[in-house]
Amino acid sequence: MAKSRMHQLLDRGVSPWIDYLSRDMLQQGELARMIEEDAIRGVTSNPTIFQKAISQGNAYDEQLAELLEHETDPKEIFLQLAVRDVQAALEILAPVHEASPQDGYVSLEVDPTLAYDPEATFDEAMRFFSWIDRPNLYVKIPATKPGLSAIEDCIAHGKSINVTLIFSLQRYKEVVEAYLRGLERLVASGGKPSEVRSVASFFVSRVDSEADKRLEAIGTKEALALRGKLAIANARLAYEHYQEAFSGPRWEFLAGKGAYPQRCLWASTSTKNPEYRDVIYVEDLIGPDTVNTMPEETIRAFQDHGEVDGDTVTKGVKKAHKLLEELAEVGVDYDDVTLTLELEGVQKFADSFAELLDGVKAKRGELVSS
C-alpha cells in the first residue's frame, strides 16, 4: 500500500501536528484516526477552538455542571475543562511518544494576558507541569522580550516548552539563546537535559499577509513582484540559524550531556491569500527535525495534492538573504513588519482568551437557568 502524502512528510523528518483540540474529536476517535491515517504526531491547543466547542456543543456540559458546584472563576473553569482534554490527548499520543520521544506532544498555553509578565508566566507554566505530570506535555509561552526569561527559567527547571509567536529572526536567535542558557543552567545544577524538549514556533503565513499589504500600498512594479515571498524566506533563514546554533563546541558539550536541539515549528501554515497554492507553507518548508502544525483543511489539501520534493527548507537561502535587502530597497521595514505582527499576535491571543472566558460565563448561565 502506497504511503499517504502526510506519511511521506514524516519520512522526510517533518512531524505533522494538528492545531486544534476538542472533546468531540477525542471522544469520537478522530485524533486516533489522524495519528494512524494522517501521520499526526502532536497537537497544539487553541483557545478559539475551545471557545467554539464549549459555546456551541454539549460535550462539556456534564463537567461544567460539576465544576459550577464549587468553582465560580471562569478561568479556573476553563483550565479544568482544557486540562481534561489535554490529559486525554496525551494518553492517546503516549504510544507515539514512547516510540519517538521527540514526538507525541500536546501543548497547553499559559494565559496570554501574562505575555509581558515573566514571573507570572513562569508560575503558571510550573503550575501546569505540576497539574499535568506527563512527559509529553509542552507548555506554550509567547516569545515576547519579557517572556524570554520565563522560557529560560522553565528550561533550567527541566521543563519542555513550546515557544510561540515568533516572527523575527532576531527574536528567534534570542529564543535559541534562552534555550541554550536554560540547558546550561540545568546541567550545572545536576539536572537531566535528556528529559527536556522544545520547539520554536515560527509563524509563517501571517508574515506574507502583513508584508503583502505594505507592498501593495507601495504599488510599484518592483514592490508588487516581491509579494508572497517573505514568509518562506523568513522561515528558511530561521532554519539556517537552527543549523548553525545546534552545532559547534557549545552545542556539542550540551549534546554530550544528553540535550536535544530545539526544533523549528512552522505555525500559521494555512494559506490566507487564495492566489497562493493552498499547501505552499508545507511544501516549501520540508526538512529534517522540523514540525509543521496545520489546521484540518490544510491536512486534507496536502493529502489530496501536496508534493514532497526533498528538503525544500534549505533551498534558496541566498535568495532569502537578498530578499530582505530588496524589501528594504522598495520601502518595507522588515523589523517593523515583525514587531507589528508580534504585538498583534499577543493581542489576538488575549482577545481569543477573553472570548473564551465570556463563552464559559455564557455556558454557565445556560446551565444554571436550565
Secondary structure, DSSP 8 states (H G I E B T S, - for coil): ----HHHHHHHTTEEEEES---HHHHHTTHHHHHHHHS---EEE--HHHHHHHHHH-STTHHHHHHHTTT---HHHHHHHHHHHHHHHHHHHHHHHHHHSTTS-EEEEE--GGGTT-HHHHHHHHHHHHHHS--TTEEEEEE--TTHHHHHHHHHHTT--EEEEEE--HHHHHHHHHHHHHHHHHHHHTT--GGG--EEEEEE-HHHHHHHHHHHHHH--HHHHTTTT-HHHHHHHHHHHHHHHHTSHHHHHHHHHTT----EEEEE--S--STTS-TTHHHHTT--TTEEEEE-HHHHHHHHHH----S-GGGTTHHHHHHHHHHHHHHT--HHHHHHHHHHHHHHHHHHHHHHHHHHHHHHHHHHHH-
